[in-house]
């Protein structure tokens, strides 16, 4: 267990930008060392629309987190969301040279790398390739083929793409804030790492992360992620509905939603009235709690029905014994759990990101609104797919770069050095590695 490794998660959200600094303790639990927050004014529906404002907010959040944790932050795990996210299924296969040799991790990696070469829509690029089930010599339904014998390996893959411009804008913001992106991770995947248990993923579960600009959906079954989607509605559109429906200011609408909002209008008291200050020289405005709840319920029903449509589209609606887990800032709306159960007919719970958290200095991180940020930190210690975690623990096989030698160890600048200096650099960078870790097939570019 790496008890000295520190990971920073950066959640660039529509309402807030949050930076979390975390470390694994001796029990394998995540401890949060520092947290920084800033109001997000340059992001709309999960997409960066103003570089300067986003850079300023990132710098502010990182500075606060850095001071809290007492460390300098240079590298971060960043989340990506937005309605431009698309997912698709693709089938891939490779043929091995001999049936006598065992299928290795290297064979699986080769099959996965082939998926990054498939043609996607212009202006998009692949951010995640996630294997589903494997087929070895026409024997299907295999979850983990490593160690088996076979010539032909096939697999179905869940492939997630994002707009190249959206990726570039995020990377540009991170770079301008004097940071480096280690991993770019889809936000519902990060949230699932923070709030779902292994038992739920095995049984079949739907994660619904209700943020400010988007509602993210991730479906798991047999411990494997099967479907992802981003719905372009979140808590902000409810605030906008309240603002227009009750003729109040945007800030007042947000406070009304958070303090007095109900997802089910029948639970609101018809006789309860709130008085809010009027504009200059105007009388205070009286708002009915019942009217407020009617506005919220109408929009929330639409969001829940869109989630249900994604569940039906995935064809896993009858395989989800774990029901629905809702998280994110929007999940704290009163009676939202009951509304989900009423419309979908599935068991629902609120997801708190304390599944993998140990004792932390900052108790606020246990709120559902920080689920994505906690997941981004966890992503620095483990993969979302349990099979990949097992592969990483195994000794490195022939034909791959050793796990203690990253592709960042030798740069393009190093390769331009004169022969003698390059050899010296290679010796220094690879110090401590065994000769057995290398072979002639290894590609170091």
C-alpha positions in Angstrom: 0.0 0.0 0.0 1.4 3.4 -1.0 0.9 5.4 2.1 3.1 8.3 1.0 1.4 9.0 -2.4 -0.7 12.2 -2.4 -3.4 12.7 -5.1 -5.2 15.9 -5.9 -8.7 15.9 -7.5 -10.0 18.9 -9.4 -13.8 19.0 -10.0 -14.5 21.8 -12.6 -18.3 22.0 -12.0 -21.0 24.4 -13.2 -21.7 25.9 -9.8 -18.3 25.4 -8.0 -14.7 24.4 -8.6 -13.4 22.1 -5.9 -9.9 20.8 -5.2 -9.3 18.0 -2.8 -6.0 16.7 -1.5 -6.0 13.0 -0.4 -3.7 10.3 0.9 -4.3 6.6 1.7 -3.8 5.7 5.4 -2.4 2.4 6.7 -5.8 0.8 6.6 -6.3 1.6 2.9 -8.8 4.3 3.5 -8.7 7.8 2.0 -7.9 10.7 4.2 -8.6 14.2 2.9 -5.7 16.6 3.9 -7.0 19.8 2.3 -9.9 21.3 0.4 -10.3 24.4 -1.7 -13.5 25.9 -3.2 -14.3 28.7 -5.6 -17.5 29.9 -7.3 -17.5 28.7 -10.9 -18.5 31.5 -13.3 -16.8 30.3 -16.5 -18.6 26.9 -16.8 -22.0 26.3 -18.3 -23.6 22.8 -18.3 -20.3 21.2 -17.5 -18.4 22.9 -20.4 -15.8 25.7 -20.1 -17.2 28.8 -21.8 -14.9 31.5 -20.3 -11.2 30.6 -19.9 -10.1 33.5 -17.8 -12.8 33.2 -15.1 -12.3 29.4 -15.0 -8.5 29.8 -14.6 -9.0 32.3 -11.8 -11.4 30.0 -10.0 -9.1 27.0 -10.4 -6.1 29.0 -9.0 -8.2 30.2 -6.0 -9.4 26.6 -5.2 -5.9 25.1 -5.6 -4.3 27.8 -3.5 -6.8 27.2 -0.6 -6.3 23.4 -0.9 -2.6 23.8 -0.9 -2.6 26.0 2.2 -4.9 23.6 4.0 -2.8 20.5 3.2 0.5 22.3 3.6 1.9 21.0 0.2 2.6 22.5 -3.2 0.2 21.2 -5.9 1.5 20.6 -9.4 -0.4 17.6 -10.8 -4.2 17.0 -10.6 -6.9 14.5 -11.7 -9.5 16.4 -13.6 -13.2 15.6 -14.2 -15.0 16.1 -17.5 -18.8 16.3 -18.2 -21.2 18.0 -20.5 -23.9 17.1 -23.0 -21.2 16.5 -25.7 -20.2 13.3 -23.9 -21.2 10.2 -26.0 -20.9 6.5 -25.3 -21.1 3.6 -27.8 -20.4 -0.1 -28.0 -17.7 -1.6 -30.2 -16.5 -5.2 -30.8 -12.8 -5.9 -31.1 -10.6 -9.0 -31.6 -7.0 -10.1 -31.9 -5.3 -13.3 -32.9 -2.4 -14.7 -30.9 0.5 -16.6 -32.3 0.2 -19.8 -30.1 -2.6 -21.5 -28.3 -0.2 -23.1 -25.8 0.9 -19.9 -24.1 -1.3 -18.4 -21.5 -3.3 -15.2 -22.3 -1.3 -12.4 -20.7 -2.1 -8.9 -19.5 -0.1 -7.7 -22.5 -2.7 -9.4 -24.9 -5.5 -7.6 -23.1 -3.7 -4.3 -23.3 -3.1 -4.8 -27.0 -6.8 -5.5 -27.6 -7.7 -2.3 -25.6 -5.2 -0.2 -27.4 -6.7 -1.2 -30.8 -10.0 0.4 -29.6 -8.3 3.8 -29.4 -7.6 3.6 -33.1 -11.3 3.3 -34.2 -12.9 6.0 -36.2 -15.1 8.4 -34.2 -17.2 11.4 -35.3 -15.1 14.4 -36.5 -14.2 16.7 -33.6 -14.4 14.0 -31.0 -11.9 11.8 -29.3 -11.9 8.8 -27.1 -11.4 9.4 -23.3 -12.3 5.9 -21.9 -12.2 2.4 -23.2 -13.9 -0.1 -20.9 -14.0 -3.8 -21.6 -17.3 -5.6 -21.0 -17.3 -9.4 -21.6 -14.6 -11.4 -23.4 -14.8 -14.3 -25.8 -11.9 -16.7 -26.1 -12.0 -19.1 -29.1 -15.7 -18.5 -29.5 -16.4 -19.3 -25.8 -18.3 -16.2 -24.7 -19.3 -14.7 -21.3 -15.8 -14.6 -19.9 -15.0 -11.7 -17.5 -11.3 -12.2 -17.1 -9.4 -14.3 -19.7 -5.9 -13.7 -18.3 -4.3 -17.1 -17.6 -6.5 -19.0 -20.1 -5.3 -20.7 -23.3 -6.6 -19.6 -26.6 -5.8 -18.1 -30.0 -8.6 -15.7 -30.8 -9.6 -13.1 -28.1 -12.7 -10.9 -28.7 -14.4 -8.4 -26.4 -17.2 -5.9 -26.4 -16.1 -2.4 -25.3 -17.9 0.5 -23.8 -16.3 3.5 -25.4 -16.8 7.1 -24.2 -16.0 10.1 -26.4 -15.9 13.9 -25.8 -15.5 16.9 -28.0 -11.9 17.7 -28.7 -12.5 21.4 -28.1 -14.0 20.7 -24.6 -11.0 18.6 -23.7 -8.6 21.2 -25.0 -10.3 24.0 -23.1 -10.1 22.1 -19.8 -6.4 21.3 -20.4 -5.8 24.9 -21.3 -7.4 26.1 -18.1 -5.4 23.6 -16.0 -2.1 24.5 -17.7 -2.7 28.3 -17.3 -3.2 27.7 -13.6 0.4 26.3 -13.6 -0.8 22.7 -13.2 -0.4 19.4 -15.1 -3.3 17.0 -15.9 -2.5 13.5 -14.8 -5.8 11.8 -15.7 -9.0 13.2 -17.4 -11.9 11.2 -16.0 -15.6 11.2 -16.8 -17.4 12.7 -13.8 -20.1 10.0 -13.3 -17.3 7.4 -13.2 -15.5 9.4 -10.5 -18.7 9.8 -8.5 -19.3 6.0 -8.7 -15.9 5.3 -7.2 -16.8 7.4 -4.2 -20.4 6.4 -3.4 -21.0 2.8 -4.7 -20.1 -0.4 -2.9 -18.7 -3.5 -4.7 -21.8 -5.4 -3.8 -24.0 -2.8 -5.5 -21.9 -2.8 -8.7 -22.1 -6.6 -8.7 -25.9 -6.7 -8.2 -26.6 -4.0 -10.7 -27.1 -0.3 -9.8 -27.7 3.1 -11.4 -25.7 6.0 -10.2 -27.4 9.4 -10.8 -25.2 12.4 -10.1 -27.3 15.6 -10.1 -25.0 18.6 -10.5 -25.6 22.2 -11.2 -25.5 22.0 -15.0 -25.9 18.4 -15.8 -27.3 15.1 -14.5 -24.8 12.2 -15.0 -25.9 8.6 -15.2 -23.7 5.5 -14.9 -25.1 1.9 -14.9 -23.1 -1.1 -13.4 -23.8 -4.8 -13.6 -21.6 -7.8 -12.6 -19.1 -5.3 -11.3 -18.6 -3.7 -14.8 -19.7 -0.3 -16.1 -22.3 -0.9 -18.8 -23.7 2.4 -19.7 -23.0 6.1 -19.3 -24.9 9.3 -20.2 -25.0 13.0 -19.5 -28.4 14.7 -19.3 -28.1 18.5 -19.9 -30.3 19.5 -17.0 -29.4 20.0 -13.3 -30.1 22.1 -10.3 -29.5 25.4 -12.1 -32.5 24.9 -14.4 -34.7 24.4 -11.4 -33.4 27.7 -10.0 -34.2 29.3 -13.3 -37.7 27.9 -13.3 -38.3 29.3 -9.8 -36.9 32.7 -10.8 -39.2 33.0 -13.8 -42.3 31.3 -12.2 -42.3 33.3 -9.0 -40.8 36.5 -10.4 -37.9 36.7 -8.0 -34.1 37.4 -8.2 -31.8 34.5 -9.1 -30.1 34.5 -5.7 -33.5 34.5 -4.0 -34.6 31.6 -6.2 -31.5 29.5 -5.2 -32.1 30.2 -1.5 -35.8 29.3 -1.8 -34.9 26.0 -3.5 -32.3 25.0 -0.9 -34.1 26.1 2.2 -37.8 25.5 1.4 -37.8 23.3 -1.7 -39.8 20.0 -2.0 -39.6 17.5 -4.8 -43.1 16.3 -4.1 -45.7 19.1 -4.0 -48.2 17.0 -1.9 -45.7 17.1 1.0 -45.7 20.9 1.1 -47.9 22.8 3.5 -50.5 24.8 1.6 -50.9 27.4 4.3 -47.1 28.1 4.7 -46.0 31.4 3.2 -42.5 32.9 2.9 -42.0 36.7 2.8 -38.9 37.9 0.9 -37.6 41.4 0.5 -38.9 43.4 -2.5 -36.8 45.6 -4.8 -36.1 49.2 -3.9 -39.3 51.0 -2.5 -41.4 47.9 -3.1 -43.4 45.8 -0.7 -42.0 42.4 0.4 -43.1 39.5 -1.8 -45.1 36.6 -0.4 -44.3 33.2 -1.8 -46.4 30.1 -1.2 -44.4 26.9 -0.3 -47.0 24.9 -2.3 -46.4 26.9 -5.5 -42.7 26.6 -5.0 -43.0 22.8 -4.7 -45.2 22.6 -7.8 -42.5 24.3 -9.9 -39.7 22.1 -8.5 -41.7 18.9 -9.0 -42.5 19.6 -12.6 -38.9 20.0 -13.6 -37.6 17.1 -11.3 -40.2 14.8 -12.9 -38.7 15.6 -16.3 -35.2 14.9 -15.1 -36.2 11.6 -13.5 -38.1 10.5 -16.7 -34.9 11.2 -18.7 -32.9 9.1 -16.3 -35.5 6.3 -16.7 -35.3 6.6 -20.5 -31.5 6.0 -20.2 -32.0 3.0 -18.0 -34.5 1.5 -20.6 -32.1 2.4 -23.4 -29.3 0.4 -21.7 -31.4 -2.8 -21.7 -30.4 -3.4 -18.1 -33.7 -2.3 -16.5 -34.5 -5.8 -15.3 -31.0 -6.5 -13.9 -30.6 -3.8 -11.4 -31.2 -5.3 -8.0 -29.2 -2.5 -6.4 -31.7 0.1 -7.5 -30.7 3.7 -7.9 -28.1 5.8 -5.9 -28.5 9.5 -6.2 -25.7 11.9 -5.3 -24.4 15.4 -6.2 -25.6 18.7 -4.8 -29.1 18.2 -6.3 -29.7 15.0 -4.4 -30.2 17.0 -1.1 -33.6 18.2 -2.3 -36.3 17.1 0.2 -38.4 14.1 -0.9 -36.3 13.5 -4.0 -35.6 9.9 -3.0 -39.4 9.3 -2.8 -40.0 10.9 -6.2 -37.4 8.6 -7.9 -39.0 5.6 -6.3 -42.5 6.7 -7.3 -41.6 7.3 -11.0 -39.0 4.5 -11.6 -40.4 1.8 -9.2 -36.8 1.1 -8.1 -35.3 1.2 -4.6 -33.4 4.5 -4.1 -30.9 5.8 -1.6 -28.8 9.0 -1.3 -25.1 8.3 -2.0 -22.7 9.8 0.5 -18.9 9.7 -0.4 -17.9 8.0 2.8 -17.6 4.4 1.3 -13.8 4.7 1.1 -13.2 7.6 3.4 -11.2 7.3 6.6 -10.9 9.9 9.4 -10.4 13.3 7.7 -9.7 16.8 8.9 -12.6 18.2 6.8 -16.0 16.7 7.6 -17.7 18.7 4.8 -16.4 16.2 2.2 -18.9 13.7 3.4 -21.6 15.7 1.7 -23.0 14.3 -1.6 -22.0 17.5 -3.4 -18.3 16.5 -3.1 -18.8 12.9 -4.4 -17.1 13.7 -7.8 -14.1 15.4 -6.2 -13.6 12.5 -3.7 -13.9 10.1 -6.7 -11.2 12.0 -8.6 -8.8 11.6 -5.7 -9.7 7.9 -5.4 -9.0 7.5 -9.2 -5.3 8.2 -8.4 -5.1 5.1 -6.3 -7.3 2.6 -8.1 -9.1 1.9 -11.5 -12.9 1.8 -11.8 -12.6 -1.8 -13.2 -11.5 -4.3 -10.5 -9.8 -6.4 -13.3 -7.5 -3.5 -14.1 -6.5 -3.2 -10.4 -5.6 -6.9 -10.4 -3.5 -6.5 -13.6 -1.6 -3.6 -12.1 -0.7 -5.7 -9.1 0.8 -8.5 -11.3 4.4 -8.4 -12.3 4.9 -6.7 -15.6 4.9 -9.1 -18.6 7.1 -9.0 -21.7 6.4 -6.4 -24.3 5.2 -3.7 -21.9 6.9 -0.8 -20.1 7.5 -1.7 -16.4 5.0 -0.2 -14.1 7.7 1.7 -12.2 8.9 3.2 -15.5 6.2 5.6 -16.8 6.1 6.9 -20.4 6.9 10.3 -18.9 10.3 9.1 -17.6 12.0 9.8 -21.0 10.9 12.9 -22.9 11.2 13.8 -26.6 13.7 16.4 -25.5 15.9 13.7 -24.0 15.8 11.7 -27.2 17.3 14.6 -29.1 20.5 14.5 -26.9 23.8 13.2 -28.3 24.3 9.5 -27.9 26.6 9.6 -24.9 24.3 12.1 -23.0 21.2 10.1 -23.9 22.7 6.9 -22.6 23.6 8.7 -19.3 20.1 10.0 -19.0 18.6 6.6 -19.6 20.8 5.1 -16.9 19.8 7.8 -14.4 16.1 7.6 -15.2 15.9 3.8 -15.0 18.0 3.4 -11.9 16.8 0.5 -9.8 15.0 -1.4 -12.6 16.0 -5.0 -13.3 17.2 -6.1 -16.7 14.4 -8.7 -16.6 11.9 -5.8 -16.7 12.9 -5.0 -20.3 12.8 -6.9 -23.7 13.5 -6.1 -27.3 9.9 -5.4 -28.1 9.4 -2.6 -25.6 8.6 0.7 -27.2 9.9 3.7 -25.2 8.6 6.6 -27.4 
